[in-house]
Amino acid sequence: MQLQKIIGMKKSDFDTIVNEREEIFVRPARLIPIYKPGDEMALTSIFLRSLCLIKEFKNLFFSDVKISKSGKLFTYTEITLKQYEGIRIDGLLLEVKSGIIKDAAIFEMKNKNNEIEKSQIEKYIQLAKKLHIPKLITVSNQFVSKPTQFPIPIKTPKCVELFHFSWSYLLTIAHVLLFDNETNIKDPDQIEIMKEVVTYLENNVSGVCGFTKMKSGWKDVVDKINAGSTLKQSNLLVIDTVTSWQQEERDMALILSRKLGLFVKTGSVKYKHDLQLRIDDDIKSLIANKELISTLKVIGAVSDVQIKALFEKRTIEMSVKVNIPLDKTVRGQIGWLKRQIDKCQKNNKDRFDALCENIMIDINIKHAKGVERILWKNIDNIYPEIKNREINDFGIVLVRDFGKEFSSSKKFVEIIESMLLDYYKIIVQYLTKWEKPAPKIPENESITQE
């Protein structure tokens, strides 16, 4: 009996092939594997087995890769096939219903600084196509905004879907599940298993790491822009800079997710399946405007958080928009904004005061070409200039001059991540949206019963 087509195969036939050791060799994934800590296979085994043992972890991961949550799950590591010499698959997942394999996925796993290799993925794609395995999933320390994006350009046939995850993203899923919220794990034993998995993933020996430094091209591009040099779209230094920014964007979102206990999203829907389009658009923005922009979407926050890197000024701006009360005059709208900011100051006075010199207010005035920007502490001075104008909204902006540290690959990451947490904790989390009040019955209106 040869392994020819996974989907539609009886699970008992698959087991026969495995047990006879003629055509395929697999190791069942284990939560406590025999591999050396830090080995990629140890990570693979622990991750795949945890999917089998923790219902909510499986459900969230399966939602991303479009696998049904109702079947029985089987996971394996170190898969070799006699008929395909020279190929060893890191992981294999089978979803079985009524004894039939209904879905399957091949896994390629990397840890530490190891990156996904194009030639290797191309071999797996061909294998998946031959065995009718519809999904190929890669995991590494490389970041993408969405699992449907891929860290390297590669063509796939329609019969094979490609997904990519960073270890930090998977770790973030685990952290969110351990928070006391609507997505948390119900079973107490599964909670303890998840904690053990998190402990391993967060250990330095595991090979799981966040984004710690910008790529080598970052410093060169910053220096070229400040020297007035012309940048070319095909320049590898420019590509390094843009991809570094995108990976740092995702890392910031994951860090904030773990702090909040909910998923912070990034990127636009139009880039969902096309990372290269996002890269191309950011390159154009960097060359034309000398800036890069990211957006973090936090459920329940007053607005999306926009993060802007201004290369010529070597500054970072973080901002949110606050809608305005439509039932108030301009003076009343400014007063309403002041009460919002006063609330932030009251909850974190010392830390707020330390930021005060860097907090700006953007006033978006209807029909104006740009925004009026003023230092927060001078907000009262703007009234005479805008008292007869119509305001669309306010922007609350934290500006930080990075100076020479803007071009430092490590310091830039450390400072921008610390800045984001400060901005959110001291300002954003205390801001609220204005909501139009419910209509009221006039006091002099008589209330009658029919």
Secondary structure, DSSP 8 states (H G I E B T S, - for coil): ------TT-BHHHHHHHHHHTSSEEEEE--SS-SS-TT-HHHHHHHHHHHHHH-HHHHHHHHHHHT--SSSEEEEEEEEEETTSTT-EEEEEEEEEETTEEEEEEEEEE--TT----HHHHHHHHHHHHHHT--EEEEEES---SSTTS-SS-----TT-EEEEEEHHHHHHHHHHHHSSSTTS---HHHHHHHHHHHHHHHSGGG------S--THHHHHHHHHHTT----TT-HHHHHHHHHHHHHHHHHHHHHHHHHTS--EES-GGGTT-HHHHHHHHHHHHHHHSEEEEEEE-TTSSS-EEEEEETTTTEEEEEEEEE--TTS-HHHHHHHHHHHHHHHHHHSHHHHHHHGGGEEEEEEETT-SSEEEEEGGGGGGGHHHHTTS-EEEEEEEEEEE-GGGGG-HHHHHHHHHHHHHHHHHHTGGG------------TT------
